[in-house]
Amino acid sequence: MSVKVYKGDLPAGLALGPVVAIDTETMGLKPSRDKLCLVQLSSGDGNAHLVQIDRETFHAPNLKALLEDPAVTKIFHYARFDVAVLKHHLGAQVAPLYCTKIASRLVRTYTDRHGLKDLVRELLGIELSKQQQSSDWGQPMLSDAQKQYAAMDVLYLHEIKARLDMMLAREGRADLAHACFRFLPVRAELDLAGWMDEDVFAHS
């Protein structure tokens, strides 16, 4: 596994293929308050590409172009948060996309454990460490431990997607899952507009 770190943006001409795993690291869990610090990407080849965002300008045209490329499917785990963060800070309209957390909730109805660590453990038999989850991602130089942690959040998403796709097909829920994925940018817009904790579809 190699982990490449870029300052500000992806290099021009970097081709990551038609399906790219993506994750983000921020200074907190409120997209409109806490700045985007890092975007991790993987083409599924066992290598990771980390982009340290310029938190003064948030100018990353190559990354934004990839996020909006209609020919590239972006895989996230809990896409609702990442899509909102990328929209708020980079102005990116992320699509098309796939969320492993939503897919898991639709087919792994035998459990209430849908975290990335749970999926990697059950579906792939691998234990992930979450030790760096609450570290300072805003520092100018990332530690080796942070780089490893960030990489692990994208390295397994292709395999997890493949397993979940088989389960979705088996249970007849693939169309429902993809309808949810298409709605996610709207859900993220609602979060950014102030409806994060309110179900607008609720009766009361």
C-alpha positions as CSV (number, residue, x, y, z in Angstrom):
1,M,0.0,0.0,0.0
2,S,1.2,3.5,-0.8
3,V,-0.2,6.7,0.6
4,K,0.4,9.9,-1.4
5,V,-0.2,13.3,0.1
6,Y,-1.0,16.4,-2.0
7,K,-1.2,20.0,-0.9
8,G,-4.3,21.9,-2.0
9,D,-5.6,19.8,-4.9
10,L,-5.2,16.6,-6.9
11,P,-2.5,16.7,-9.5
12,A,-3.7,17.4,-13.0
13,G,-4.1,14.3,-15.1
14,L,-4.3,11.8,-12.2
15,A,-6.7,9.1,-13.4
16,L,-8.4,7.1,-10.7
17,G,-10.9,5.1,-12.8
18,P,-14.7,4.9,-13.1
19,V,-15.3,4.1,-9.4
20,V,-13.5,6.1,-6.7
21,A,-13.8,5.6,-2.9
22,I,-13.8,9.0,-1.1
23,D,-13.9,10.1,2.6
24,T,-13.3,13.4,4.3
25,E,-11.8,14.6,7.6
26,T,-12.9,17.8,9.2
27,M,-12.4,19.8,12.4
28,G,-15.8,18.6,13.7
29,L,-19.2,17.3,12.7
30,K,-21.0,20.5,11.7
31,P,-20.4,21.1,8.0
32,S,-21.2,24.8,8.1
33,R,-19.0,25.4,11.2
34,D,-16.1,23.0,11.0
35,K,-13.6,23.3,8.2
36,L,-12.8,20.6,5.7
37,C,-9.2,19.5,6.2
38,L,-8.5,16.4,4.2
39,V,-10.1,14.4,1.3
40,Q,-9.0,10.8,0.9
41,L,-9.4,8.9,-2.4
42,S,-8.7,5.4,-3.7
43,S,-9.3,3.7,-7.1
44,G,-9.6,0.3,-5.4
45,D,-6.0,-0.7,-6.2
46,G,-4.8,-0.8,-2.6
47,N,-3.3,2.7,-2.7
48,A,-4.6,6.0,-1.2
49,H,-4.4,9.6,-2.3
50,L,-4.8,12.3,0.4
51,V,-5.5,15.9,-0.4
52,Q,-4.8,18.4,2.3
53,I,-7.2,21.2,1.6
54,D,-6.2,24.9,1.6
55,R,-8.4,26.1,4.4
56,E,-8.1,29.7,3.4
57,T,-9.2,29.4,-0.3
58,F,-10.8,25.9,-0.5
59,H,-9.7,26.1,-4.2
60,A,-9.3,22.6,-5.5
61,P,-10.5,22.6,-9.2
62,N,-9.2,19.1,-10.1
63,L,-10.8,17.5,-7.1
64,K,-14.0,19.3,-7.7
65,A,-14.1,18.2,-11.3
66,L,-13.7,14.6,-10.2
67,L,-16.5,14.9,-7.6
68,E,-18.8,16.3,-10.3
69,D,-17.7,14.0,-13.1
70,P,-20.9,12.1,-14.3
71,A,-18.7,9.2,-15.6
72,V,-17.2,8.5,-12.1
73,T,-19.2,6.8,-9.3
74,K,-18.1,8.1,-5.9
75,I,-18.3,5.6,-3.0
76,F,-18.7,7.0,0.5
77,H,-19.5,5.6,3.9
78,Y,-22.2,7.9,5.4
79,A,-22.3,10.0,2.3
80,R,-24.8,12.4,3.8
81,F,-22.1,14.1,5.8
82,D,-19.3,14.0,3.2
83,V,-21.6,15.3,0.5
84,A,-22.7,18.2,2.7
85,V,-19.1,19.1,3.6
86,L,-17.9,19.0,0.0
87,K,-20.8,21.1,-1.1
88,H,-20.3,23.7,1.6
89,H,-16.6,24.1,1.3
90,L,-15.7,23.2,-2.3
91,G,-19.1,24.1,-3.9
92,A,-19.1,20.6,-5.4
93,Q,-22.3,18.9,-6.6
94,V,-21.3,15.3,-5.9
95,A,-22.8,12.8,-8.3
96,P,-23.3,10.0,-9.0
97,L,-22.6,8.4,-5.7
98,Y,-23.0,5.2,-3.6
99,C,-23.3,5.1,0.2
100,T,-22.2,1.9,1.9
101,K,-24.0,2.9,5.1
102,I,-27.4,3.2,3.4
103,A,-26.8,0.0,1.5
104,S,-25.9,-1.8,4.7
105,R,-29.1,-0.5,6.4
106,L,-31.2,-1.8,3.6
107,V,-29.8,-5.3,3.5
108,R,-28.1,-6.0,6.9
109,T,-31.5,-5.7,8.7
110,Y,-30.3,-8.4,11.1
111,T,-28.1,-5.9,13.0
112,D,-28.0,-2.3,14.1
113,R,-24.2,-2.1,13.6
114,H,-23.6,-0.3,10.3
115,G,-20.3,1.6,11.0
116,L,-17.4,1.2,8.6
117,K,-15.5,-0.9,11.2
118,D,-18.4,-3.2,11.6
119,L,-18.8,-3.7,7.8
120,V,-15.1,-4.3,7.3
121,R,-15.0,-6.8,10.1
122,E,-18.1,-8.8,9.0
123,L,-17.8,-8.7,5.2
124,L,-14.0,-8.8,4.8
125,G,-12.8,-10.3,8.1
126,I,-10.5,-7.3,8.8
127,E,-10.2,-5.3,12.0
128,L,-9.9,-1.5,11.5
129,S,-8.3,0.8,14.1
130,K,-10.3,4.0,14.9
131,Q,-7.6,5.4,17.2
132,Q,-7.0,8.5,15.2
133,Q,-10.7,9.3,14.6
134,S,-10.7,12.3,16.9
135,S,-7.3,13.8,16.1
136,D,-6.4,17.3,14.9
137,W,-6.8,17.1,11.1
138,G,-6.1,20.9,10.7
139,Q,-2.4,20.7,11.5
140,P,-0.1,21.4,8.5
141,M,1.9,18.2,8.8
142,L,0.0,14.9,9.2
143,S,1.5,12.2,11.4
144,D,2.2,8.7,9.9
145,A,-0.6,7.4,12.1
146,Q,-3.1,9.9,10.7
147,K,-2.1,9.1,7.1
148,Q,-2.6,5.4,7.8
149,Y,-6.0,6.0,9.5
150,A,-7.2,8.2,6.7
151,A,-6.1,5.7,4.0
152,M,-7.9,2.8,5.7
153,D,-11.2,4.7,5.5
154,V,-11.2,4.4,1.7
155,L,-9.1,1.3,0.9
156,Y,-11.9,-1.2,1.5
157,L,-14.9,0.6,0.1
158,H,-14.8,-1.0,-3.3
159,E,-14.8,-4.5,-1.8
160,I,-17.6,-3.6,0.6
161,K,-19.6,-2.2,-2.2
162,A,-19.2,-5.4,-4.2
163,R,-20.5,-7.5,-1.2
164,L,-23.4,-5.2,-0.5
165,D,-24.4,-5.1,-4.2
166,M,-24.7,-8.9,-4.1
167,M,-26.9,-8.6,-1.0
168,L,-29.0,-5.8,-2.5
169,A,-29.6,-7.9,-5.6
170,R,-30.4,-11.0,-3.6
171,E,-33.0,-9.1,-1.5
172,G,-34.5,-7.2,-4.4
173,R,-33.5,-3.8,-3.0
174,A,-31.0,-2.5,-5.5
175,D,-33.4,-0.1,-7.1
176,L,-34.5,1.3,-3.7
177,A,-30.8,1.8,-2.7
178,H,-30.0,3.7,-5.9
179,A,-33.1,5.9,-5.4
180,C,-31.7,6.7,-1.9
181,F,-28.3,7.5,-3.4
182,R,-29.8,9.9,-5.9
183,F,-31.7,11.7,-3.1
184,L,-28.6,12.2,-0.9
185,P,-27.5,15.5,-2.4
186,V,-31.0,16.9,-1.6
187,R,-30.7,15.5,2.0
188,A,-27.3,17.2,2.3
189,E,-28.8,20.5,1.1
190,L,-31.5,20.2,3.7
191,D,-28.8,19.7,6.4
192,L,-26.9,22.7,5.2
193,A,-30.1,24.8,5.1
194,G,-31.0,24.0,8.8
195,W,-33.1,20.9,8.7
196,M,-30.4,18.5,10.0
197,D,-32.3,17.3,13.0
198,E,-35.8,17.5,11.5
199,D,-37.6,14.9,9.3
200,V,-39.5,16.9,6.8
201,F,-41.4,13.8,5.8
202,A,-42.7,13.3,9.3
203,H,-46.5,13.6,10.0
204,S,-46.0,16.0,12.9
